[in-house]
Structure formats: structure tokens, C-alpha cells
Amino acid sequence: MQGRKELNPKMLYQVHLQELVSEHNYYRLLDSAIDFHFLYKATAPYYGDEGQESIDPVVFFKICLVGYLNNINSDRKLIEYCSNCLDVRLFLRYDLDEALPWHSTISRTRQLYGEEVFLSLFKEVLKLCVSKGMIRGKRQAVDSVFIKANASMDSLVEKEVLDDASAFVNELEENSEFKTTSTRKKLVEQHHDWKKEAYKGMPNANQNGDRVDEYGNLIRPKYVSNHTHYSPTDSDARVSVKPGKARQLNYFGQIAVDDAHHVITGACADFADKRDSQCIEKIVELTEQNLNHNGIELGELLADGGYSSGEALQYLNQKNINAYIPNFGQYKPEREGFIFNKELHQYECTKEGGNKAILLFKGEKTDSKGYSKRTYRSSESDCKNCPLREQCCGKSTKFKKIDDSIHKEHYDRMHQKLTQNPQYAKKMVRVRSKTVEPVIGTLVNFTNMKRVNTRGIKQANKHVLMAAMTYNLKKYLKFITKKSKTNAGVLAQEVRAVQTDSKRTFHDLKTTLLRLIIFTSPNLKTKTNLA
């Protein structure tokens, strides 16, 4: 007979939350794996002795952890999810009839706690990973990722040029909005000339150059750059772009991963208008502190070519860190037809058929892009009558000039390391790729690091730390669970082996006893063949 089930509510229920959640539930394992009680001491300075009680700090961090585990970016959706899940309620110590905190409480508490509290939680989970031998410190792979800010490109407004402080003071003293100094006028003109040249031919589908507003004024195209615009919604967010993708307001996440079990050893957020090479000092210092705190020394550092710069290589050399970073594309290990004389600090021409000119050191200068270079130049008397002048110097130029970076010795040292053992260098490229890139993909797609739901660089740093901590905690739980299953399997195999040995011993003993009984008993006679 077909059965049908209907809901018949009762007035009273005799049920316990513990009975409704399996003993092998993920949140039960998570709750037993880490003790969150140290957070009470870490958050104590943010509270006074009087007033209404706040949300339990442990409950707050557990709720945030549930959001990162389930890739939930909205605080409203997070509280709704926690309310509907029995295992999460047990994890948070909230009974069936208890109401969870408001979503606004989560937002305000996140802003209340400082970055050091989130960093302490990250270090605690990292300590657990170290205790299980998941980190060896031999190699750390570093990479970066853009994290979308909680601000729209439509919120951008143009900056006002106030770089010249003396000109601005003069305007205030004049007390007239119609007057301006010549210095300020020149700065504004330079600013607009730079925009016109920088964004020449830039496509803009939303605005046309011939559009006018309601007053008949020409609507100029909206130039989008960190030099000219900022977002009042989130002043720390920066405009950045990846090849093939649209411009958007982002933050810059930096991640360091150990190559043993792919555990994150360092994580931080930075401004998105920086280059990777400008962020390497921050992430290396943070990673080294986390490792040293657990008694581990930083061995090798692996990074891609984006982290290559003279300042970065100089910093790593001063720290005695063995790094493997490919030099950027503009680096030239040697100049064709010229050799560098280190003792005399000059270049010497070695081209066949040339005049063997000497390029003397002329000083250091900074180019238009901000790079500091050393200039070496020959005299016109050496090159003007040289038969190779046109192909070497050009048709009109009568001297040869070579510009080198002021950090060329650091580039040369890295180039020598990579070319001295090319097989090992290629291996390091593969190790870096398979170590840090899958981790970043998991953080972005599965642990809620794709977008920041708060505003400000400090809040973005907390976001990155929580995502990295969640990733490490999942790694830790998987490691100890797998190890326990492995130990149980080994124990079961040993038990089976003991049982087999026992059976074999018993069989041998039985056979021996039967033989003794048969051959030693006087009542037993051998059978006579009567055929």
C-alpha cells in the first residue's frame, strides 16, 4: 500500500540539538580541532567594564569562518544560512530556539577589531599546521591576485590639482575664487596636457566627444586613472586592469605558500596601483616573521618576473634570501660589441673595423619613467669618423651612449644563478607554478576572496587573512583526518596479520599433536595389504 507523510506539529518536543547532528559532522571535527578561547584575551582591549554585553568574540569569528567555508560574501545571507543549519548552530553553541545576532552586529564587530586579532587567529592555525609537520620552510612561492573592491567605477570623481602648496596658500590669501597664480595655472595646464597624451585614442563606448549637457557645454570623455580620479566610496581602492579585462577598482592580495603541503605562510592586502616588486618586501617580512615564530627558517623564495626589480633584488640580497626570480624583459646581460671594464668603470668598444672607443661614466640620472640609470658615453672625436657609426649610433648622432640600471649588479647576479644551473631553475619555475597558483585559484573561487564586502585597506587585509586562515584550516582538517584513517588502516592490517599468524600457529600445533598420537600409540597398527 502506498504511504503518505504529512506534517503534524506538536505542542512540545523532547529533542536535543546534539542528537540531530552526526558525530562525524564536519563542524564537530572543526570544533574539536582548534580551541578558540585565546580570542577572549586577544579581543579584551576593545571592550570596557560596563555597558551591555557584546557578541561573543568566539561566536563572531566562528560565524565569519562559516561564511568563508561556504563562499558567502553577504552578511545577511550568512546569518540566514547559519540560522537554517543545525550543525552550524551546534558549532556556534546556539540552541534551536535562540536567535542569532543581527547581520549589522557582524559588520560593526569586524570594523571594531584590529588587524592584529585576525593575524593572531591566522598564526594559531599556522601553528597547528607546523605541529603536524605540514610546513618545512625550504621553499616559499609568492604570487599576487586582484581582489575586487566594494565600490563602483561610476563613483569615481576627478581629483583637484593641489600639488603646489605655495600656490594654494597664495590663493587663500587673495580670498578670491576668480584669481589664480601663474604657478597653479601652469600645473593645471600640465595636468590636462598629460591626460590628453596619456589617453589619446582611448575608446569610450559610453560617451562621445560631441555630446553636450543641458547647458550646451561640451561633455569631455571621462579619463579613468589613479593619477586623475579617486572613489569617495572607498578612497583606498585603486583602478587596475588585467589584459583582456575591463578596468575596475581593486585591492592587491599577496600570498606566500610553502611547497611541502601547500600551506599559506603569509598573506596581506596592498594597494592595487602598486607593482609586485613594490610589495615583495612586505610579504617577505610577514612570511619570515610567521616562520620564525614557529622556529622555522626561510630557505628559498620563488616568484615570477613581476617581482623583479633592482630594489627588490637588493632587498633580498641584503636579507641573504636565496631567491629565484626571472629578470624582467628589458634586462640585457651584455652589450653586443662592448665589454665592461669593472676596474676602470667604463665600456670599451670591441667591434671589428671600429675605432675602439671608450665610453666613460658620466653620472646617474632618472628617466621619465622614474628609473635611475648610470650613463656611459663616448667622445665625438672617437665616433664621428668611425665606419660603423651609422649602424651603432645612428645617422645624426656622433657619439655612443649606454644606459645601465644602478642595480645592474643585482640583475647580473640573478642572471648568473639562473643560467649556471638551467635545469634547476626550470624546476623552480614549475614548483612555483604548481604550488601557489592552485592555492590562489581556490582562495578566489571557493573561500570568498574574490570580492571584499567592506571598505578600506585595513578591512581588505582582514578579509585576506580570514580567507587564508580558512584555507589552512581546511588543509589541516583534511591532513589529520587522512592520517587517522591511514593509522587505522595500518592497525587493521596488523590485526589481520596477527590473526593469520595465530591461525597458522594453531594449525601447525594441531598437526604435530596428531602425528605424535598416531605414531606413538601401541593400540594402533599399520594396515596389512591382503592383495
Salt bridges, closest charged atoms under 4 A:
ASP31 OD1 - LYS62 NZ 3.34
ASP31 OD2 - ARG93 NH1 2.62
ASP35 OD1 - HIS37 ND1 2.55
ASP75 OD1 - ARG110 NH2 3.11
ASP143 OD2 - ARG432 NH1 3.38
GLU158 OE2 - LYS195 NZ 2.43
GLU160 OE2 - ARG184 NH2 3.40
GLU171 OE2 - ARG184 NE 2.73
ASP259 OD2 - ARG136 NH2 2.85
ASP259 OD2 - ARG139 NH1 3.19
ASP270 OD1 - LYS274 NZ 3.28
ASP273 OD2 - ARG238 NE 3.40
GLU285 OE2 - LYS319 NZ 3.52
GLU288 OE1 - LYS319 NZ 2.98
GLU300 OE1 - ARG139 NE 2.98
GLU364 OE2 - ARG374 NE 3.75
ASP367 OD2 - LYS373 NZ 3.53
ASP404 OD1 - ARG335 NH2 2.93
GLU409 OE1 - ARG374 NH1 3.75
ASP412 OD2 - LYS408 NZ 3.00
GLU437 OE2 - ARG432 NH2 2.80
ASP501 OD1 - ARG504 NH1 3.09
ASP508 OD1 - HIS507 ND1 3.86
